[in-house]
Structure formats: C-alpha cells, structure tokens
Amino acid sequence: MHRSIQIRGIVFAAIAVILGAFGAHALKAVLPLDRLQVFETGVRYQIIHAIALIVLSLAMSNAKKYEHSDLATKWMRRAAMCMTIGIVLFSGSLYLIATSSILPFTLGVWVGPITPIGGLFFIIGWTSWGIASYRG
C-alpha cells in the first residue's frame, strides 16, 4: 500500500514541475499577474503535498518496526488519502480558476467553493499524520 502512495506522490510532483514550467513560460504571456499568482499557488501546494506523500510512504515503511504500527499505518493511510483529495480539489480548482479566461468552456459557480474544501482535506491529512505519529 505504501508503494502506491509513494508512486502517487512522485506522479503529483512530476505534474507540479510540468505545470510550474508551463505557468512560468506559456501562461506568463497570456494571463494577468493576479491569475498567474493563483496558478503558482496551486503548483506550490501540489509540490508540497506530493513531497509529503513520498515522505509519508517512507514513514509507513518504517512504522512496521514499532509497536502499534497497525494503528499508525491506518492513520497514515487516511492522511495520504486526504492529501491526495486535497491536491485534486485545492490545486485543481486553482488551476481552473487561474486559467478560466483562456479555457474553451465556462466555469460554473461551483469551482470557487471547491478550493477551501480541498484546503480542509489538507488540514485533515496533516492532522491524521499527527495522530499517527502520536499513536504510533
């Protein structure tokens, strides 16, 4: 299970690097500064949480050595799932909001409220990891 979390983190990190380069080069010419900053915020949170997923997978591998490892691993799996959902919702919605002026379709009012929901998943993910550390 922890290997799939590590791979997920690596894929999200690679996508963040690609999107960061795309934003710095291609989008810089077509987006206003405030929208570019929104895009960069999405990239920043994605890379932070992608790295967190990789570290979390390593922590899960190491947790097997300790007493109560099953409980800690359970909370770490929850943390990984919440961080994954957070990346998709938080960063994904920021990418859509930032590029809405150049997208071939119109975004509904539903996109804006998704961002804080994604942020809440990040918070729950970090809290779950904290519980895993405390309980493990």
PyRosetta script that sets phi, psi and omega in degrees:
from pyrosetta import init, pose_from_sequence

init()
pose = pose_from_sequence("MHRSIQIRGIVFAAIAVILGAFGAHALKAVLPLDRLQVFETGVRYQIIHAIALIVLSLAMSNAKKYEHSDLATKWMRRAAMCMTIGIVLFSGSLYLIATSSILPFTLGVWVGPITPIGGLFFIIGWTSWGIASYRG")
pose.set_psi(1, -42.4)
pose.set_omega(1, -177.4)
pose.set_phi(2, -66.9)
pose.set_psi(2, -26.0)
pose.set_omega(2, 178.3)
pose.set_phi(3, -66.5)
pose.set_psi(3, -39.7)
pose.set_omega(3, 178.8)
pose.set_phi(4, -66.2)
pose.set_psi(4, -32.6)
pose.set_omega(4, 176.5)
pose.set_phi(5, -67.6)
pose.set_psi(5, -41.8)
pose.set_omega(5, 178.2)
pose.set_phi(6, -63.2)
pose.set_psi(6, -44.4)
pose.set_omega(6, 178.6)
pose.set_phi(7, -63.0)
pose.set_psi(7, -41.8)
pose.set_omega(7, 177.3)
pose.set_phi(8, -58.7)
pose.set_psi(8, -44.2)
pose.set_omega(8, 178.2)
pose.set_phi(9, -62.3)
pose.set_psi(9, -42.2)
pose.set_omega(9, 179.5)
pose.set_phi(10, -64.2)
pose.set_psi(10, -43.4)
pose.set_omega(10, 179.4)
pose.set_phi(11, -64.1)
pose.set_psi(11, -45.7)
pose.set_omega(11, 177.9)
pose.set_phi(12, -61.6)
pose.set_psi(12, -37.8)
pose.set_omega(12, 178.6)
pose.set_phi(13, -65.8)
pose.set_psi(13, -44.1)
pose.set_omega(13, 178.9)
pose.set_phi(14, -62.0)
pose.set_psi(14, -42.9)
pose.set_omega(14, 178.4)
pose.set_phi(15, -63.6)
pose.set_psi(15, -38.9)
pose.set_omega(15, 178.8)
pose.set_phi(16, -62.9)
pose.set_psi(16, -40.6)
pose.set_omega(16, 178.1)
pose.set_phi(17, -64.4)
pose.set_psi(17, -43.7)
pose.set_omega(17, 178.5)
pose.set_phi(18, -61.7)
pose.set_psi(18, -47.6)
pose.set_omega(18, -179.7)
pose.set_phi(19, -65.7)
pose.set_psi(19, -36.5)
pose.set_omega(19, 177.1)
pose.set_phi(20, -62.3)
pose.set_psi(20, -43.8)
pose.set_omega(20, 177.7)
pose.set_phi(21, -66.4)
pose.set_psi(21, -40.5)
pose.set_omega(21, 178.0)
pose.set_phi(22, -61.7)
pose.set_psi(22, -43.0)
pose.set_omega(22, 178.7)
pose.set_phi(23, -65.9)
pose.set_psi(23, -41.5)
pose.set_omega(23, -177.4)
pose.set_phi(24, -70.6)
pose.set_psi(24, -26.6)
pose.set_omega(24, -175.9)
pose.set_phi(25, -109.1)
pose.set_psi(25, -61.8)
pose.set_omega(25, -174.4)
pose.set_phi(26, -75.5)
pose.set_psi(26, -44.0)
pose.set_omega(26, -175.8)
pose.set_phi(27, -77.4)
pose.set_psi(27, -23.4)
pose.set_omega(27, -179.0)
pose.set_phi(28, -57.2)
pose.set_psi(28, -31.8)
pose.set_omega(28, -177.7)
pose.set_phi(29, -82.6)
pose.set_psi(29, -19.0)
pose.set_omega(29, -173.3)
pose.set_phi(30, -117.7)
pose.set_psi(30, -12.0)
pose.set_omega(30, -179.3)
pose.set_phi(31, -109.7)
pose.set_psi(31, 143.6)
pose.set_omega(31, 172.8)
pose.set_phi(32, -67.8)
pose.set_psi(32, 159.8)
pose.set_omega(32, -175.1)
pose.set_phi(33, -55.1)
pose.set_psi(33, -43.4)
pose.set_omega(33, -177.9)
pose.set_phi(34, -63.5)
pose.set_psi(34, -36.8)
pose.set_omega(34, 177.8)
pose.set_phi(35, -72.4)
pose.set_psi(35, -35.7)
pose.set_omega(35, 177.0)
pose.set_phi(36, -64.2)
pose.set_psi(36, -38.1)
pose.set_omega(36, 177.5)
pose.set_phi(37, -65.7)
pose.set_psi(37, -37.5)
pose.set_omega(37, 176.0)
pose.set_phi(38, -62.3)
pose.set_psi(38, -44.8)
pose.set_omega(38, 178.5)
pose.set_phi(39, -60.0)
pose.set_psi(39, -46.0)
pose.set_omega(39, -179.9)
pose.set_phi(40, -63.3)
pose.set_psi(40, -33.9)
pose.set_omega(40, 176.0)
pose.set_phi(41, -63.1)
pose.set_psi(41, -42.4)
pose.set_omega(41, 176.6)
pose.set_phi(42, -59.8)
pose.set_psi(42, -44.3)
pose.set_omega(42, 178.9)
pose.set_phi(43, -63.0)
pose.set_psi(43, -44.7)
pose.set_omega(43, -178.2)
pose.set_phi(44, -60.8)
pose.set_psi(44, -47.6)
pose.set_omega(44, 179.9)
pose.set_phi(45, -67.0)
pose.set_psi(45, -34.3)
pose.set_omega(45, 178.1)
pose.set_phi(46, -65.6)
pose.set_psi(46, -45.6)
pose.set_omega(46, -178.0)
pose.set_phi(47, -67.5)
pose.set_psi(47, -38.9)
pose.set_omega(47, 178.1)
pose.set_phi(48, -60.2)
pose.set_psi(48, -46.7)
pose.set_omega(48, -176.1)
pose.set_phi(49, -79.0)
pose.set_psi(49, -23.8)
pose.set_omega(49, 172.5)
pose.set_phi(50, -66.2)
pose.set_psi(50, -44.6)
pose.set_omega(50, 177.0)
pose.set_phi(51, -64.2)
pose.set_psi(51, -39.1)
pose.set_omega(51, 177.3)
pose.set_phi(52, -60.4)
pose.set_psi(52, -39.8)
pose.set_omega(52, 177.7)
pose.set_phi(53, -63.0)
pose.set_psi(53, -40.3)
pose.set_omega(53, 179.0)
pose.set_phi(54, -64.7)
pose.set_psi(54, -46.4)
pose.set_omega(54, 178.8)
pose.set_phi(55, -63.8)
pose.set_psi(55, -40.9)
pose.set_omega(55, 178.9)
pose.set_phi(56, -60.7)
pose.set_psi(56, -40.7)
pose.set_omega(56, 178.2)
pose.set_phi(57, -64.1)
pose.set_psi(57, -37.3)
pose.set_omega(57, 177.1)
pose.set_phi(58, -68.2)
pose.set_psi(58, -38.3)
pose.set_omega(58, 176.9)
pose.set_phi(59, -64.4)
pose.set_psi(59, -36.9)
pose.set_omega(59, 178.2)
pose.set_phi(60, -65.8)
pose.set_psi(60, -37.8)
pose.set_omega(60, 177.0)
pose.set_phi(61, -63.9)
pose.set_psi(61, -38.7)
pose.set_omega(61, -178.5)
pose.set_phi(62, -76.6)
pose.set_psi(62, -25.0)
pose.set_omega(62, -175.0)
pose.set_phi(63, -65.2)
pose.set_psi(63, -23.3)
pose.set_omega(63, -178.0)
pose.set_phi(64, -61.5)
pose.set_psi(64, -19.4)
pose.set_omega(64, -177.1)
pose.set_phi(65, -79.1)
pose.set_psi(65, -13.1)
pose.set_omega(65, -170.2)
pose.set_phi(66, -110.6)
pose.set_psi(66, 156.7)
pose.set_omega(66, 173.1)
pose.set_phi(67, -64.0)
pose.set_psi(67, 149.7)
pose.set_omega(67, -178.9)
pose.set_phi(68, 64.6)
pose.set_psi(68, 24.8)
pose.set_omega(68, -177.0)
pose.set_phi(69, -65.4)
pose.set_psi(69, -31.3)
pose.set_omega(69, 179.7)
pose.set_phi(70, -63.0)
pose.set_psi(70, -42.7)
pose.set_omega(70, 179.5)
pose.set_phi(71, -66.7)
pose.set_psi(71, -44.0)
pose.set_omega(71, 179.4)
pose.set_phi(72, -63.4)
pose.set_psi(72, -43.1)
pose.set_omega(72, -179.8)
pose.set_phi(73, -63.7)
pose.set_psi(73, -37.9)
pose.set_omega(73, 177.7)
pose.set_phi(74, -59.7)
pose.set_psi(74, -44.9)
pose.set_omega(74, 179.3)
pose.set_phi(75, -69.6)
pose.set_psi(75, -33.6)
pose.set_omega(75, 177.5)
pose.set_phi(76, -69.1)
pose.set_psi(76, -36.4)
pose.set_omega(76, 175.1)
pose.set_phi(77, -62.6)
pose.set_psi(77, -41.3)
pose.set_omega(77, 176.2)
pose.set_phi(78, -61.6)
pose.set_psi(78, -42.7)
pose.set_omega(78, 179.1)
pose.set_phi(79, -60.4)
pose.set_psi(79, -44.7)
pose.set_omega(79, -179.6)
pose.set_phi(80, -63.2)
pose.set_psi(80, -42.1)
pose.set_omega(80, 179.7)
pose.set_phi(81, -65.0)
pose.set_psi(81, -43.3)
pose.set_omega(81, 179.6)
pose.set_phi(82, -64.9)
pose.set_psi(82, -40.4)
pose.set_omega(82, 178.6)
pose.set_phi(83, -66.3)
pose.set_psi(83, -36.9)
pose.set_omega(83, 177.2)
pose.set_phi(84, -63.7)
pose.set_psi(84, -48.1)
pose.set_omega(84, 177.9)
pose.set_phi(85, -61.7)
pose.set_psi(85, -40.0)
pose.set_omega(85, 178.4)
pose.set_phi(86, -60.5)
pose.set_psi(86, -43.1)
pose.set_omega(86, 178.5)
pose.set_phi(87, -60.5)
pose.set_psi(87, -48.5)
pose.set_omega(87, -177.4)
pose.set_phi(88, -63.1)
pose.set_psi(88, -47.5)
pose.set_omega(88, -176.0)
pose.set_phi(89, -76.1)
pose.set_psi(89, -50.8)
pose.set_omega(89, -175.2)
pose.set_phi(90, -69.9)
pose.set_psi(90, -61.8)
pose.set_omega(90, -177.4)
pose.set_phi(91, -66.0)
pose.set_psi(91, -42.5)
pose.set_omega(91, 179.9)
pose.set_phi(92, -58.8)
pose.set_psi(92, -43.2)
pose.set_omega(92, 179.4)
pose.set_phi(93, -68.6)
pose.set_psi(93, -35.1)
pose.set_omega(93, 176.9)
pose.set_phi(94, -65.6)
pose.set_psi(94, -38.3)
pose.set_omega(94, 177.0)
pose.set_phi(95, -62.1)
pose.set_psi(95, -42.8)
pose.set_omega(95, 179.2)
pose.set_phi(96, -65.7)
pose.set_psi(96, -44.4)
pose.set_omega(96, -180.0)
pose.set_phi(97, -62.9)
pose.set_psi(97, -44.6)
pose.set_omega(97, -177.1)
pose.set_phi(98, -64.0)
pose.set_psi(98, -37.3)
pose.set_omega(98, -175.3)
pose.set_phi(99, -100.5)
pose.set_psi(99, 10.5)
pose.set_omega(99, -175.2)
pose.set_phi(100, -57.7)
pose.set_psi(100, -30.6)
pose.set_omega(100, -178.7)
pose.set_phi(101, -73.1)
pose.set_psi(101, -17.4)
pose.set_omega(101, -179.3)
pose.set_phi(102, -114.1)
pose.set_psi(102, 0.3)
pose.set_omega(102, 178.8)
pose.set_phi(103, -74.7)
pose.set_psi(103, 148.6)
pose.set_omega(103, -179.6)
pose.set_phi(104, -78.9)
pose.set_psi(104, 5.1)
pose.set_omega(104, 179.2)
pose.set_phi(105, -136.9)
pose.set_psi(105, 163.3)
pose.set_omega(105, -179.1)
pose.set_phi(106, -95.2)
pose.set_psi(106, 134.7)
pose.set_omega(106, 176.7)
pose.set_phi(107, -83.9)
pose.set_psi(107, 141.0)
pose.set_omega(107, 175.9)
pose.set_phi(108, -81.7)
pose.set_psi(108, 178.5)
pose.set_omega(108, 179.2)
pose.set_phi(109, -72.3)
pose.set_psi(109, -7.3)
pose.set_omega(109, -177.9)
pose.set_phi(110, -72.4)
pose.set_psi(110, -19.8)
pose.set_omega(110, -174.0)
pose.set_phi(111, -70.4)
pose.set_psi(111, -44.3)
pose.set_omega(111, -177.5)
pose.set_phi(112, -54.7)
pose.set_psi(112, -48.2)
pose.set_omega(112, -179.8)
pose.set_phi(113, -68.5)
pose.set_psi(113, -13.9)
pose.set_omega(113, 179.8)
pose.set_phi(114, -70.3)
pose.set_psi(114, -32.9)
pose.set_omega(114, -176.8)
pose.set_phi(115, -57.8)
pose.set_psi(115, -52.6)
pose.set_omega(115, 179.5)
pose.set_phi(116, -66.9)
pose.set_psi(116, -26.7)
pose.set_omega(116, 175.4)
pose.set_phi(117, -65.5)
pose.set_psi(117, -41.6)
pose.set_omega(117, 175.4)
pose.set_phi(118, -62.3)
pose.set_psi(118, -40.1)
pose.set_omega(118, 176.5)
pose.set_phi(119, -62.1)
pose.set_psi(119, -37.5)
pose.set_omega(119, 177.4)
pose.set_phi(120, -63.9)
pose.set_psi(120, -39.2)
pose.set_omega(120, 176.4)
pose.set_phi(121, -64.1)
pose.set_psi(121, -37.0)
pose.set_omega(121, 174.4)
pose.set_phi(122, -59.7)
pose.set_psi(122, -46.8)
pose.set_omega(122, -179.1)
pose.set_phi(123, -61.6)
pose.set_psi(123, -45.2)
pose.set_omega(123, 178.7)
pose.set_phi(124, -63.0)
pose.set_psi(124, -38.2)
pose.set_omega(124, 178.4)
pose.set_phi(125, -62.3)
pose.set_psi(125, -47.6)
pose.set_omega(125, 178.6)
pose.set_phi(126, -65.3)
pose.set_psi(126, -38.2)
pose.set_omega(126, 178.4)
pose.set_phi(127, -65.2)
pose.set_psi(127, -41.9)
pose.set_omega(127, 178.0)
pose.set_phi(128, -62.1)
pose.set_psi(128, -40.0)
pose.set_omega(128, 177.3)
pose.set_phi(129, -64.9)
pose.set_psi(129, -39.3)
pose.set_omega(129, 176.3)
pose.set_phi(130, -61.6)
pose.set_psi(130, -42.3)
pose.set_omega(130, 177.5)
pose.set_phi(131, -63.3)
pose.set_psi(131, -41.2)
pose.set_omega(131, 177.8)
pose.set_phi(132, -60.1)
pose.set_psi(132, -41.5)
pose.set_omega(132, 179.7)
pose.set_phi(133, -67.2)
pose.set_psi(133, -39.2)
pose.set_omega(133, -179.1)
pose.set_phi(134, -70.6)
pose.set_psi(134, -43.1)
pose.set_omega(134, -176.4)
pose.set_phi(135, -79.5)
pose.set_psi(135, -27.6)
pose.set_omega(135, -174.6)
pose.set_phi(136, -79.6)
pose.dump_pdb("model.pdb")
